[in-house]
Amino acid sequence: MIKSPTLSGSMMRKLLGTVLLGVMAMPFLAGCQEKDKGKPAAALIPNYARRDGFGCVQGVVINGFTGQRFDLSTLKEPDGIYVLIRGQRLRAQFHKDDPNLKGEYYICDIPVETMYPLFANITGFLPFESAVMIESTRPVRYTGNPGNVSTDVPIPDPIMMGNIRLYPKEAGTRSLVINVRETDQPVTDAIVDLQPVGVGDKFNFNGGGTFLNVLGARMVPTRKTTGADGVATFAPSEIAYGTQYKLIVSSPTSADLGSVTRTFTLGFDGAASSDRNNWEFNVDLADQNKALEVVACSATPKSWNEAGTITMVLNRPVKLSLGSDQADNWKAVLSPGAAAALKADSSTAPANLVSETVDVAVSGDGKIITLALKADAFTTARKTPDYTKVKGDPQNVDVDLSVTYTISGIMLDVLDSEATGFNNKALDTVTGANSCRTTRFYQEYR
């Protein structure tokens, strides 16, 4: 009978020591292998992993009326902020442990170079829908040197700012009313187009900062036609508070009254974000919404006006700006005018600041400006030409005079526009005005 070999005590101790030594060496070997592989750079960013081809949007969520930040840490389903990617919600993260970052949110892992819808829902406030697109490249600044070629430099971790304004639900219960007129008479069947604008990923709101615009499937161009009263009404379900719109009002096909374009942010009056009154517009189709310009002038090259008066016909009604009727720099110069010179304005303005030589008047309809010399503007009497003498005779020195008006001090307000930028406009900046300020006057030497 053959017996199985047995291990002596010393042999057992040697074997056990060898096993323990091998076990102790395994972490060291594994560490060497891990060191060879290298640690991922993502470990340096605890909040989210950097991934090529993905980026983030971040910003603050505020009450559009009060400017107060929302406490996003208290949001519960179905409230929240998220980007929708292929039907999946990529929800926002909040800084719940830092009260100094109240209202701040961030959403990462958004694929770059593609536009995705972004939603924000908070109970008691109008639902918000916009769109974001994370750009992964930036152009090299062009220096202007010939031959330079602009290239794109990838941004490995692109981030865009997207602040959000939310408005209470009661703000969305009003209709938008457009009153269409033509010289104060209602226009029937006028075409009224309402188009949301700022369809990119962001726009600069009047209040400052980069705020996302209201977009989405419910924000589509909407068309109405006016009734017999000249009114077109957009219901609350067709519009969104805080959205930037382009309003285009066109004359009916049976008339040729032109069109008017306005751009406004619904609920805000001009640049004053504290005003929330953009719910009704009066649009006059007689206003072609063109830049103010002189469309007719009495001072043509062959014109002759013994009084030296000039009339400018404007395409839009105006009035003199407050205080401009006291400008002392309305002046006129004569050429040649050696004897029949005009009175020089005082080096120090007269007590009433009124020009000594020029009168300016605006017609009742606001479309005609008249420039005229005052009756006592001349320092000497004008002379009648002596046709028995040559034109160059001293007797005829003031024959074929021309008068040129200085119009830089004439300031105007445009009356037919609710848009900004049409007040206190200098006449010399109006198209065609500078070519309509000189005329021949008194008497021509035949």
Number of C-alpha atoms within 10 A of each C-alpha: 3 4 5 6 6 8 10 8 8 8 10 11 11 10 11 10 10 10 10 10 10 10 10 10 10 11 11 11 11 11 11 11 11 11 10 9 9 8 10 8 9 12 11 11 9 8 10 13 16 20 14 15 18 20 24 22 22 18 19 19 24 20 15 18 15 9 12 13 16 17 17 23 17 10 15 10 7 9 15 18 25 21 24 16 14 7 7 9 13 16 17 18 18 20 16 16 9 8 10 9 15 20 21 22 23 20 20 22 16 24 19 21 15 11 16 19 17 25 22 20 18 20 13 11 16 18 17 22 22 23 22 24 22 23 20 20 15 12 10 11 10 10 9 8 7 6 6 9 11 11 12 11 11 14 14 14 17 21 21 18 19 26 20 23 21 23 21 16 13 10 16 18 12 16 15 17 16 21 20 31 21 15 12 12 12 18 25 19 22 27 19 26 18 21 18 23 21 17 15 14 20 20 16 12 16 14 13 7 13 17 21 27 28 27 24 16 8 12 19 14 15 14 15 17 21 21 16 11 14 19 22 22 17 17 14 14 12 15 24 26 25 21 20 23 20 18 23 17 26 21 23 18 10 9 11 10 18 14 21 21 18 16 16 19 22 20 23 20 18 19 14 10 16 14 12 17 13 16 16 14 16 15 25 23 25 18 21 16 18 11 11 20 17 23 14 16 19 19 21 14 10 9 12 19 16 13 15 21 22 23 20 22 19 21 20 23 22 25 22 22 16 11 10 20 18 14 17 21 20 23 22 24 17 20 15 15 18 12 16 20 18 22 17 15 18 11 6 8 14 12 6 9 16 18 23 22 23 21 17 19 15 17 13 10 10 19 18 22 22 15 22 19 21 17 10 12 19 17 12 12 11 17 15 14 21 14 11 7 11 12 17 10 11 13 15 17 18 26 26 19 21 19 24 18 23 19 21 16 18 22 22 20 19 22 14 19 19 14 16 10 10 16 17 16 20 17 23 18 14 15 15 18 19 17 12 21 22 22 23 25 20 19 18 14 13 8
